[in-house]
Amino acid sequence: MQGARRVYDGRMSDIFDMVIVGAGLSGIGAACRYVTEFPEGKLAVLEARDAIGGTWDLFRYPGIRSDSDMLTLGYDFRPWPGTKTLADGPAIRDYVRDTAAEYGIDRRVQFHSRVGRIDFDTSRDVWTMTITDERDGSTRTIETRFILSCAGYYRYDKGHDPHFEGREDFAGPIVHPQLWPEDLDYSGKRVAVIGSGATAVTLVPELAKTAAHVVQVQRTPSYVASIPSQDRVLKLTSKLMSPDRSYRFNRWKNIKMSAFQYHSAQKRPEKVKKFLRKQIVKALGRDYPVDVHFNPPYNPWDQRLCAVPDGDFFEAIKAGKASMVTGHIERFEADGIRMKDGSLVEADIIVTATGLEIKFGGGAQIHVDGERVDLADTVGYKGLMFSGVPNLVSVFGYTNASWTLRADLMSRYAVRMLRYMDENGLTRAVPVAPEGMSRDRWLDFDAGYLARAEDQMPKQGDRMPWRNVQNYKHDQKILIEDPVPGEGLEFSTLSERAKLAEAAE
């Protein structure tokens, strides 16, 4: 791994040791892990857009912030500065960019580079990546031993925007948060926000600061919980401990707390429901129709829970600056949204915070020896590789905790695998699933955006290491502590396979 030029198939060739797809939070973190372990390795980071930051550069809607605490959303190797529990989007973007600059990753990013197709040649154990330049449409190819996909899980060019009858009749602007116009003036306007997820509960209190009134229109309620905007324990330990020790202590604390809360919800859902309801009643008063607007038809953490700092969402409602409507939409009309019960939600602006469009693995077409691989026909290995697909790790974070926690474990595993292969002269690592193993959906999670894309996602098996377990402690063991070689993962070299082929002849 230490040299930039290698011998493949009997000839010298400029081939990357690792190509990382995506220069967002996951991709930059993965690149930092790689260059720390292989300072002389040949690395490229491909980014379809023109900037580092991923989600945190793309999304520009008012009030955008994390929905995970920053001690776990931030990098383990580079502490998040400050004591804010949930950080705003621009601060997270700057953190990612500063990390890239500190580790020299910014000089390795190839911008405007969209990966359309990747082809693995088993006669050389090399990927050929076909890349389109987003500026002029031209294409080029590069070769690499290994691909680490950190392209995220959703389309960047459009969000999920379902059809509403009468859309063309509405007199005002209709905006999706993913494509928020910089010049949109909502001050003094009536705004209707359609949606019930993290984006909606973030937008409502922020828009309410200057809008005449904001109405959240939701078909199905979500669980919403208030959390402190400042981490009080972190503020205390920052005075008593060194910065590094304080960060690590509180990061560990937050990981444990997150796991405890999730498992409590799974084991005692009714108790957690009562607790969440009690908190909302306390915030909004006993006369507020909590059971209408905050009573989801599923258990806590069957879908992601929405966290709001210092109850700002509830405060906007209590102050009369915001309100909620729960029900089905009949159609859009010139002056608002007509509900199926006949009521009209008056609006000058409609915001469709209706979610994301899944694009698993960045949408690149995968081929092995010219044969197209449909990921929906594969089984996930440890949640990060796919059966029959060599030398490829795809990052997919947690649905029940901070995305970065798992993304970092996966990146470290990829680097460990490369080290193992390098030390043992190996050129290929491919998961091979047991024949006849039963298959299940990729994630045991009921979010609508995942359900809409179930037919394009890989499957999980009925046993380890083919289960996609959403558990940090479990992943720490199988990805960091256990040996790299294990059941289901086959390693080989070109020379070994050549000898076997000769013997077969």
GIHULIN-V809664 format. One record per residue. N is the residue number from 1. RES is the residue in one letter. SS is DSSP state (hx for helix, st for strand, lp for the rest). PHI is phi as a letter, one per 30 degrees, with the letter a starting at -180 (999 if undefined). D_CENTER is the distance of its C-alpha to the mean C-alpha in whole Angstrom. Layout:
BEGIN
((N & RES & SS & PHI & D_CENTER) (N & RES & SS & PHI & D_CENTER))
END
This chain:
BEGIN
((1 & M & lp & 999 & 29) (2 & Q & lp & d & 31) (3 & G & lp & c & 33) (4 & A & lp & c & 31) (5 & R & lp & b & 34) (6 & R & st & b & 34) (7 & V & st & c & 36) (8 & Y & st & b & 35) (9 & D & lp & h & 37) (10 & G & lp & i & 40) (11 & R & st & b & 39) (12 & M & st & d & 38) (13 & S & st & a & 35) (14 & D & lp & d & 32) (15 & I & lp & b & 29) (16 & F & st & d & 26) (17 & D & lp & d & 25) (18 & M & st & b & 21) (19 & V & st & c & 19) (20 & I & st & c & 16) (21 & V & st & c & 14) (22 & G & lp & j & 12) (23 & A & lp & c & 13) (24 & G & lp & c & 10) (25 & L & hx & e & 9) (26 & S & hx & d & 8) (27 & G & hx & d & 11) (28 & I & hx & d & 14) (29 & G & hx & d & 13) (30 & A & hx & d & 14) (31 & A & hx & d & 17) (32 & C & hx & d & 18) (33 & R & hx & d & 18) (34 & Y & hx & d & 20) (35 & V & hx & d & 23) (36 & T & hx & d & 24) (37 & E & hx & d & 25) (38 & F & lp & b & 26) (39 & P & lp & d & 27) (40 & E & lp & c & 29) (41 & G & lp & d & 27) (42 & K & lp & c & 26) (43 & L & st & b & 23) (44 & A & st & b & 21) (45 & V & st & c & 18) (46 & L & st & c & 17) (47 & E & lp & b & 16) (48 & A & lp & d & 17) (49 & R & lp & c & 17) (50 & D & lp & c & 20) (51 & A & lp & a & 18) (52 & I & lp & d & 16) (53 & G & lp & k & 13) (54 & G & lp & h & 10) (55 & T & hx & e & 9) (56 & W & hx & d & 11) (57 & D & hx & c & 14) (58 & L & hx & d & 13) (59 & F & lp & d & 13) (60 & R & lp & b & 17) (61 & Y & lp & d & 18) (62 & P & lp & e & 20) (63 & G & lp & i & 19) (64 & I & lp & e & 15) (65 & R & st & a & 14) (66 & S & lp & d & 11) (67 & D & lp & c & 11) (68 & S & lp & b & 11) (69 & D & lp & d & 14) (70 & M & hx & d & 15) (71 & L & hx & d & 16) (72 & T & hx & c & 14) (73 & L & hx & d & 11) (74 & G & lp & d & 13) (75 & Y & lp & d & 15) (76 & D & lp & d & 17) (77 & F & lp & c & 19) (78 & R & lp & b & 19) (79 & P & lp & e & 20) (80 & W & lp & d & 19) (81 & P & lp & d & 22) (82 & G & lp & j & 23) (83 & T & lp & b & 23) (84 & K & st & d & 21) (85 & T & lp & d & 19) (86 & L & lp & c & 16) (87 & A & lp & c & 16) (88 & D & st & d & 17) (89 & G & hx & e & 14) (90 & P & hx & e & 17) (91 & A & hx & d & 18) (92 & I & hx & d & 14) (93 & R & hx & e & 15) (94 & D & hx & d & 18) (95 & Y & hx & d & 17) (96 & V & hx & d & 15) (97 & R & hx & d & 18) (98 & D & hx & d & 20) (99 & T & hx & d & 19) (100 & A & hx & d & 19) (101 & A & hx & d & 22) (102 & E & hx & d & 23) (103 & Y & lp & c & 22) (104 & G & lp & i & 24) (105 & I & hx & d & 21) (106 & D & hx & e & 21) (107 & R & hx & d & 24) (108 & R & hx & c & 22) (109 & V & st & d & 20) (110 & Q & st & c & 21) (111 & F & lp & d & 20) (112 & H & lp & h & 21) (113 & S & st & c & 20) (114 & R & st & c & 18) (115 & V & st & d & 18) (116 & G & st & c & 20) (117 & R & st & a & 22) (118 & I & st & b & 22) (119 & D & st & b & 25) (120 & F & st & c & 26) (121 & D & st & c & 30) (122 & T & lp & d & 31) (123 & S & lp & d & 34) (124 & R & lp & b & 33) (125 & D & lp & h & 29) (126 & V & st & b & 28) (127 & W & st & d & 25) (128 & T & st & c & 26) (129 & M & st & c & 23) (130 & T & st & c & 24) (131 & I & st & b & 23) (132 & T & st & c & 23) (133 & D & st & d & 24) (134 & E & lp & d & 23) (135 & R & lp & d & 26) (136 & D & lp & b & 29) (137 & G & lp & i & 27) (138 & S & lp & d & 29) (139 & T & st & b & 28) (140 & R & st & b & 28) (141 & T & st & b & 27) (142 & I & st & b & 26) (143 & E & st & c & 26) (144 & T & st & a & 25) (145 & R & lp & d & 25) (146 & F & lp & b & 21) (147 & I & st & b & 18) (148 & L & st & c & 15) (149 & S & st & d & 12) (150 & C & lp & b & 9) (151 & A & lp & d & 9) (152 & G & lp & i & 5) (153 & Y & lp & b & 6) (154 & Y & st & b & 8) (155 & R & lp & d & 12) (156 & Y & lp & d & 12) (157 & D & lp & d & 16) (158 & K & lp & a & 16) (159 & G & lp & c & 14) (160 & H & lp & d & 16) (161 & D & lp & b & 19) (162 & P & lp & d & 22) (163 & H & lp & d & 25) (164 & F & lp & b & 28) (165 & E & lp & e & 31) (166 & G & lp & i & 33) (167 & R & hx & e & 30) (168 & E & hx & d & 33) (169 & D & hx & d & 35) (170 & F & lp & d & 33) (171 & A & lp & d & 35) (172 & G & lp & c & 32) (173 & P & lp & d & 29) (174 & I & st & c & 26) (175 & V & st & b & 23) (176 & H & lp & c & 19) (177 & P & hx & e & 17) (178 & Q & hx & d & 15) (179 & L & hx & b & 18) (180 & W & lp & d & 20) (181 & P & lp & d & 23) (182 & E & lp & d & 25) (183 & D & lp & c & 28) (184 & L & lp & d & 27) (185 & D & lp & c & 30) (186 & Y & lp & c & 29) (187 & S & lp & d & 32) (188 & G & lp & i & 35) (189 & K & lp & c & 33) (190 & R & st & c & 32) (191 & V & st & b & 28) (192 & A & st & c & 27) (193 & V & st & c & 23) (194 & I & st & c & 22) (195 & G & lp & k & 19) (196 & S & lp & b & 19) (197 & G & lp & c & 15) (198 & A & hx & d & 14) (199 & T & hx & d & 14) (200 & A & hx & d & 18) (201 & V & hx & d & 19) (202 & T & hx & d & 18) (203 & L & hx & d & 20) (204 & V & hx & e & 23) (205 & P & hx & d & 24) (206 & E & hx & d & 23) (207 & L & hx & d & 25) (208 & A & lp & d & 28) (209 & K & lp & d & 29) (210 & T & lp & b & 31) (211 & A & lp & d & 31) (212 & A & lp & d & 34) (213 & H & st & a & 32) (214 & V & st & b & 28) (215 & V & st & c & 28) (216 & Q & st & c & 25) (217 & V & st & c & 25) (218 & Q & st & b & 24) (219 & R & lp & d & 24) (220 & T & lp & b & 23) (221 & P & lp & d & 22) (222 & S & lp & b & 20) (223 & Y & lp & d & 20) (224 & V & st & b & 20) (225 & A & st & b & 21) (226 & S & st & d & 22) (227 & I & st & b & 22) (228 & P & lp & d & 24) (229 & S & lp & d & 22) (230 & Q & st & c & 24) (231 & D & lp & d & 24) (232 & R & hx & d & 27) (233 & V & hx & d & 27) (234 & L & hx & d & 26) (235 & K & hx & d & 28) (236 & L & hx & d & 31) (237 & T & hx & d & 30) (238 & S & hx & d & 30) (239 & K & hx & d & 33) (240 & L & hx & c & 34) (241 & M & lp & b & 32) (242 & S & lp & d & 31) (243 & P & hx & e & 28) (244 & D & hx & d & 26) (245 & R & hx & d & 28) (246 & S & hx & d & 27) (247 & Y & hx & d & 23) (248 & R & hx & d & 23) (249 & F & hx & d & 25) (250 & N & hx & d & 23) (251 & R & hx & d & 19) (252 & W & hx & d & 21) (253 & K & hx & e & 22) (254 & N & hx & d & 19) (255 & I & hx & d & 17) (256 & K & hx & d & 21) (257 & M & hx & d & 21) (258 & S & hx & d & 17) (259 & A & hx & d & 18) (260 & F & hx & d & 22) (261 & Q & hx & d & 20) (262 & Y & hx & d & 18) (263 & H & hx & d & 21) (264 & S & hx & d & 24) (265 & A & hx & d & 22) (266 & Q & hx & d & 22) (267 & K & hx & d & 26) (268 & R & lp & b & 27) (269 & P & hx & d & 25) (270 & E & hx & d & 29) (271 & K & hx & d & 29) (272 & V & hx & d & 26) (273 & K & hx & e & 26) (274 & K & hx & d & 30) (275 & F & hx & d & 28) (276 & L & hx & d & 26) (277 & R & hx & d & 28) (278 & K & hx & d & 31) (279 & Q & hx & d & 29) (280 & I & hx & d & 28) (281 & V & hx & e & 32) (282 & K & hx & d & 33) (283 & A & hx & d & 31) (284 & L & hx & c & 32) (285 & G & lp & j & 35) (286 & R & lp & d & 37) (287 & D & lp & d & 38) (288 & Y & lp & d & 34) (289 & P & lp & d & 33) (290 & V & hx & e & 31) (291 & D & hx & d & 31) (292 & V & hx & d & 30) (293 & H & hx & c & 27) (294 & F & lp & b & 26) (295 & N & lp & b & 26) (296 & P & lp & d & 24) (297 & P & lp & d & 25) (298 & Y & lp & b & 23) (299 & N & lp & d & 22) (300 & P & lp & e & 20) (301 & W & lp & i & 17) (302 & D & lp & d & 17) (303 & Q & lp & b & 15) (304 & R & lp & d & 13) (305 & L & lp & d & 15) (306 & C & st & c & 16) (307 & A & st & c & 17) (308 & V & st & b & 19) (309 & P & st & d & 21) (310 & D & lp & h & 25) (311 & G & lp & i & 25) (312 & D & hx & d & 25) (313 & F & hx & d & 24) (314 & F & hx & d & 27) (315 & E & hx & d & 29) (316 & A & hx & d & 29) (317 & I & hx & d & 30) (318 & K & hx & d & 32) (319 & A & lp & d & 34) (320 & G & lp & i & 34) (321 & K & lp & d & 32) (322 & A & st & b & 29) (323 & S & st & b & 30) (324 & M & st & b & 28) (325 & V & st & b & 29) (326 & T & st & c & 28) (327 & G & lp & l & 29) (328 & H & lp & c & 29) (329 & I & st & d & 29) (330 & E & st & d & 32) (331 & R & st & a & 32) (332 & F & st & d & 32) (333 & E & st & b & 35) (334 & A & lp & e & 37) (335 & D & lp & c & 36) (336 & G & st & l & 33) (337 & I & st & c & 32) (338 & R & st & c & 34) (339 & M & st & d & 33) (340 & K & lp & d & 34) (341 & D & lp & d & 37) (342 & G & lp & j & 38) (343 & S & lp & d & 37) (344 & L & st & c & 36) (345 & V & st & c & 33) (346 & E & st & d & 34) (347 & A & lp & a & 32) (348 & D & lp & c & 33) (349 & I & st & b & 29) (350 & I & st & c & 26) (351 & V & st & c & 23) (352 & T & st & c & 20) (353 & A & lp & d & 17) (354 & T & lp & c & 17) (355 & G & lp & j & 13) (356 & L & lp & c & 11) (357 & E & lp & c & 12) (358 & I & st & d & 11) (359 & K & lp & b & 11) (360 & F & hx & d & 10) (361 & G & hx & i & 11) (362 & G & hx & i & 12) (363 & G & hx & i & 15) (364 & A & lp & d & 17) (365 & Q & st & d & 20) (366 & I & st & c & 21) (367 & H & st & b & 24) (368 & V & st & b & 26) (369 & D & lp & h & 30) (370 & G & lp & i & 30) (371 & E & st & c & 29) (372 & R & st & d & 26) (373 & V & st & c & 23) (374 & D & lp & c & 21) (375 & L & hx & e & 18) (376 & A & hx & d & 19) (377 & D & hx & c & 22) (378 & T & lp & c & 21) (379 & V & st & c & 20) (380 & G & st & d & 17) (381 & Y & st & c & 19) (382 & K & lp & h & 17) (383 & G & lp & i & 14) (384 & L & lp & b & 13) (385 & M & st & b & 16) (386 & F & st & b & 18) (387 & S & lp & e & 22) (388 & G & lp & i & 24) (389 & V & lp & c & 22) (390 & P & lp & d & 23) (391 & N & lp & h & 22) (392 & L & st & b & 18) (393 & V & st & c & 15) (394 & S & st & c & 12) (395 & V & lp & d & 9) (396 & F & lp & b & 6) (397 & G & lp & d & 6) (398 & Y & lp & d & 8) (399 & T & lp & c & 8) (400 & N & lp & c & 11) (401 & A & lp & a & 11) (402 & S & lp & d & 9) (403 & W & hx & e & 6) (404 & T & hx & d & 8) (405 & L & hx & e & 11) (406 & R & hx & d & 10) (407 & A & hx & e & 9) (408 & D & hx & d & 12) (409 & L & hx & d & 14) (410 & M & hx & d & 13) (411 & S & hx & d & 14) (412 & R & hx & d & 17) (413 & Y & hx & d & 18) (414 & A & hx & e & 18) (415 & V & hx & d & 20) (416 & R & hx & d & 22) (417 & M & hx & d & 23) (418 & L & hx & d & 24) (419 & R & hx & d & 26) (420 & Y & hx & d & 28) (421 & M & hx & d & 28) (422 & D & hx & d & 30) (423 & E & hx & d & 32) (424 & N & lp & c & 33) (425 & G & lp & i & 34) (426 & L & lp & c & 31) (427 & T & lp & c & 30) (428 & R & st & b & 28) (429 & A & st & b & 25) (430 & V & st & b & 24) (431 & P & st & d & 23) (432 & V & lp & b & 26) (433 & A & lp & d & 26) (434 & P & lp & d & 29) (435 & E & lp & d & 31) (436 & G & lp & i & 31) (437 & M & lp & d & 28) (438 & S & lp & d & 27) (439 & R & lp & b & 24) (440 & D & st & b & 21) (441 & R & st & d & 18) (442 & W & lp & d & 15) (443 & L & lp & b & 14) (444 & D & lp & d & 16) (445 & F & lp & b & 14) (446 & D & lp & c & 16) (447 & A & lp & d & 13) (448 & G & hx & d & 15) (449 & Y & hx & d & 12) (450 & L & hx & d & 12) (451 & A & hx & d & 16) (452 & R & lp & d & 16) (453 & A & lp & c & 15) (454 & E & hx & e & 16) (455 & D & hx & d & 19) (456 & Q & hx & c & 17) (457 & M & lp & c & 15) (458 & P & lp & d & 16) (459 & K & st & c & 18) (460 & Q & st & c & 19) (461 & G & lp & d & 22) (462 & D & lp & c & 25) (463 & R & lp & a & 25) (464 & M & lp & d & 23) (465 & P & lp & c & 22) (466 & W & lp & c & 21) (467 & R & lp & d & 19) (468 & N & lp & c & 15) (469 & V & lp & d & 16) (470 & Q & lp & c & 13) (471 & N & lp & b & 16) (472 & Y & hx & d & 16) (473 & K & hx & d & 19) (474 & H & hx & d & 19) (475 & D & hx & d & 17) (476 & Q & hx & e & 19) (477 & K & hx & d & 22) (478 & I & hx & d & 21) (479 & L & hx & c & 19) (480 & I & hx & c & 21) (481 & E & hx & c & 24) (482 & D & lp & d & 25) (483 & P & lp & e & 27) (484 & V & lp & d & 25) (485 & P & lp & d & 27) (486 & G & lp & a & 27) (487 & E & lp & e & 28) (488 & G & lp & j & 26) (489 & L & st & c & 25) (490 & E & st & c & 28) (491 & F & st & c & 29) (492 & S & st & a & 32) (493 & T & lp & b & 34) (494 & L & hx & d & 35) (495 & S & hx & d & 39) (496 & E & hx & d & 38) (497 & R & hx & d & 38) (498 & A & hx & d & 40) (499 & K & hx & d & 43) (500 & L & hx & d & 42) (501 & A & hx & d & 42) (502 & E & hx & d & 46) (503 & A & hx & d & 47) (504 & A & hx & d & 46) (505 & E & lp & d & 48))
END
